[in-house]
Structures are given as structure tokens and as C-alpha cells.
Amino acid sequence: MKRIVLFFLLLSTLACKAADIKYHNGFKYTATSTKVTIIGYNGPSGSIIVPSEIEGKKVTKITSLIPDKCGTKYNDIYIPNTITSLSTLSYNHSSLKSVIIDT
């Protein structure tokens, strides 16, 4: 029984390690050995320029750019051509004027 419990504790520790949340210039993200997924934005209001690289790894996915702070408003969002998957940009942000996707 101890072995089973230790095994599950080890698995849960590894799962948490694999999904460590990191921050870079207002972006909240997770990273694998080759790719970065942006999972949130904590930066200032205004224009958001999504980086094409973080930590020398391609940013390939955006699951959310919903601000963690109340009152953060976007004017423009610039998305690089490295993004292959895009989920939620924002909810009900009336100040959003444009989304520009680099091609």
C-alpha cells in the first residue's frame, strides 16, 4: 500500500512540475522543452503585442488573454505568425478596436 501511495505522490509531483506557470512581460505562460503556451495576461492596459518567442522557444498557442486585473482594457492585440492555436482573447472588452494577426 505504501508503494502505491508513493507512486501517486510522485506522479502528482511530476504533473505539477510539467505545468509550472511562469511570467514574462505581463504574459502568464507554461512551457515544454520546445513550445510556449500563453495562458493569461497581467500587463498594463493598451496594446498587447504577443511575443513570437519566450525563453528561446516559439509561442505556438494562446489559451487566454483574459486579464487577471479588473479594469484592464485592450485597444489592440497583435498576434505573431507562430501561433497555431488560439482560444479566448477576451470577454466583453468594449475598448478592443482591432486584432492583428501576422501572416
Phi, psi and chi 1 to 4 in degrees:
 res  aa     phi    psi   chi1   chi2   chi3   chi4
   1 MET       -  -39.3 -176.7   65.2  167.4      -
   2 LYS   -61.3  -37.7  -77.9 -176.2 -179.2  179.0
   3 ARG   -64.4  -40.0  -73.2 -176.7 -174.3  168.8
   4 ILE   -65.6  -44.5  -67.1  172.4      -      -
   5 VAL   -63.0  -44.5  170.7      -      -      -
   6 LEU   -63.0  -38.4  -72.4  174.2      -      -
   7 PHE   -61.8  -46.5  176.3   73.0      -      -
   8 PHE   -68.1  -34.4  -76.8  111.3      -      -
   9 LEU   -64.7  -41.3  -76.8  173.0      -      -
  10 LEU   -64.0  -44.4  176.9   63.1      -      -
  11 LEU   -61.9  -43.1  -81.8  179.9      -      -
  12 SER   -67.1  -35.2   65.4      -      -      -
  13 THR   -65.5  -43.3  -57.8      -      -      -
  14 LEU   -65.8  -38.9  -69.1  173.8      -      -
  15 ALA   -64.0  -41.9      -      -      -      -
  16 CYS   -65.9  -37.6  -70.8      -      -      -
  17 LYS   -65.6  -38.8 -162.0   77.9  161.6  148.3
  18 ALA   -67.6  -26.5      -      -      -      -
  19 ALA  -111.7   36.2      -      -      -      -
  20 ASP   -59.8  130.4  -77.6  -17.8      -      -
  21 ILE   -88.3  132.1  -64.7  173.1      -      -
  22 LYS  -125.7  168.7  -60.2  175.6 -177.9 -179.6
  23 TYR  -131.5  142.3  -64.4   87.9      -      -
  24 HIS  -151.0  115.3  173.5   78.3      -      -
  25 ASN    48.0   43.1  -67.8  -21.3      -      -
  26 GLY    91.2  -13.0      -      -      -      -
  27 PHE   -91.1  134.3  -67.4   96.4      -      -
  28 LYS   -97.9  131.5 -175.3  168.0   35.0  170.8
  29 TYR  -150.4  165.5   69.9   95.7      -      -
  30 THR  -122.2  157.6   59.7      -      -      -
  31 ALA  -140.8  144.8      -      -      -      -
  32 THR  -101.9 -167.5   66.8      -      -      -
  33 SER   -71.2  -17.2   60.3      -      -      -
  34 THR  -128.8  -17.8   58.1      -      -      -
  35 LYS  -133.5  157.3  -60.3  176.4 -173.2  174.9
  36 VAL  -122.5  138.3  169.6      -      -      -
  37 THR  -117.8  122.7  -61.4      -      -      -
  38 ILE   -84.0  128.5  -67.9  178.0      -      -
  39 ILE  -118.9    3.1   60.2  172.4      -      -
  40 GLY   177.5  173.0      -      -      -      -
  41 TYR  -140.4  128.1 -179.4   70.8      -      -
  42 ASN  -120.4   14.3  -65.0  -47.1      -      -
  43 GLY   -81.8 -173.9      -      -      -      -
  44 PRO   -74.5  164.8   26.6  -33.6      -      -
  45 SER   -65.1  162.2  -65.9      -      -      -
  46 GLY   118.3 -144.1      -      -      -      -
  47 SER   -84.9  138.1  -65.0      -      -      -
  48 ILE  -110.4  124.2  -61.5  173.1      -      -
  49 ILE  -112.5  106.1  -59.2  172.0      -      -
  50 VAL   -72.8  127.4  176.5      -      -      -
  51 PRO   -72.3  151.9   26.6  -32.5      -      -
  52 SER   -85.1  -18.3   59.0      -      -      -
  53 GLU  -142.3  144.1  -94.7 -170.8   16.0      -
  54 ILE  -138.6  134.3  -62.8  175.7      -      -
  55 GLU    59.3   25.4  -63.4 -178.4    3.0      -
  56 GLY    75.5   10.8      -      -      -      -
  57 LYS  -114.5  145.1  -59.0  169.2 -168.8  166.8
  58 LYS   -67.2  135.6  -87.2 -171.4 -176.8  178.9
  59 VAL   -84.6  114.2  177.4      -      -      -
  60 THR  -115.3  -11.8   59.5      -      -      -
  61 LYS  -144.0  140.1 -171.5  174.2 -176.7 -179.2
  62 ILE  -123.4  116.0  -60.3  172.3      -      -
  63 THR   -94.2  -24.8   60.2      -      -      -
  64 SER  -164.9  141.3  176.0      -      -      -
  65 LEU  -122.8   20.4  -77.7  179.7      -      -
  66 ILE   -66.0  126.1  -62.2  170.2      -      -
  67 PRO   -67.8  143.1   22.8  -29.8      -      -
  68 ASP   -79.8  -22.5  -71.7  -15.2      -      -
  69 LYS   -97.8  135.3  -62.1 -175.7  -81.6 -173.8
  70 CYS   -66.1  144.2  -73.4      -      -      -
  71 GLY    88.5   -7.6      -      -      -      -
  72 THR   -72.1  126.3  -59.5      -      -      -
  73 LYS  -125.2  138.4  -64.3 -170.6 -176.9  -74.1
  74 TYR   -97.5  141.7  -49.4  148.2      -      -
  75 ASN   -98.2  -50.0  -65.8  -30.4      -      -
  76 ASP  -139.3  148.4  -51.9  -69.5      -      -
  77 ILE  -126.2  124.4  -59.6  174.1      -      -
  78 TYR  -106.0  124.2  -61.7   90.9      -      -
  79 ILE  -115.9  126.1  -61.0  172.7      -      -
  80 PRO   -74.6  164.1   30.8  -36.1      -      -
  81 ASN   -75.5    1.2   62.1    2.7      -      -
  82 THR   -81.1  -13.8   58.1      -      -      -
  83 ILE   -75.1  124.4  -59.0  -61.6      -      -
  84 THR  -111.5  -10.5   57.9      -      -      -
  85 SER  -144.0  129.1  176.8      -      -      -
  86 LEU  -134.9  124.6  179.2   61.1      -      -
  87 SER  -106.9  -99.6  -65.5      -      -      -
  88 THR  -102.1  123.9  -53.3      -      -      -
  89 LEU   -89.5  -48.5  -70.5  177.6      -      -
  90 SER  -166.0  165.4   67.5      -      -      -
  91 TYR  -118.1  120.1  -72.4  123.4      -      -
  92 ASN    51.9   48.8 -162.6   20.7      -      -
  93 HIS  -101.1   94.2  -76.2  -73.9      -      -
  94 SER   -67.1  -15.2   58.4      -      -      -
  95 SER   -82.6   -8.8   66.7      -      -      -
  96 LEU   -69.0  119.5 -176.1   60.7      -      -
  97 LYS  -100.4  -35.3  -65.0  175.4 -175.2  157.5
  98 SER  -156.1  151.8   65.4      -      -      -
  99 VAL  -122.3  119.4  175.7      -      -      -
 100 ILE  -112.3  122.0  -60.2  161.7      -      -
 101 ILE  -110.0  119.7  -58.8  172.8      -      -
 102 ASP   -69.7  132.4 -171.9   22.0      -      -
 103 THR  -117.5      -   55.7      -      -      -
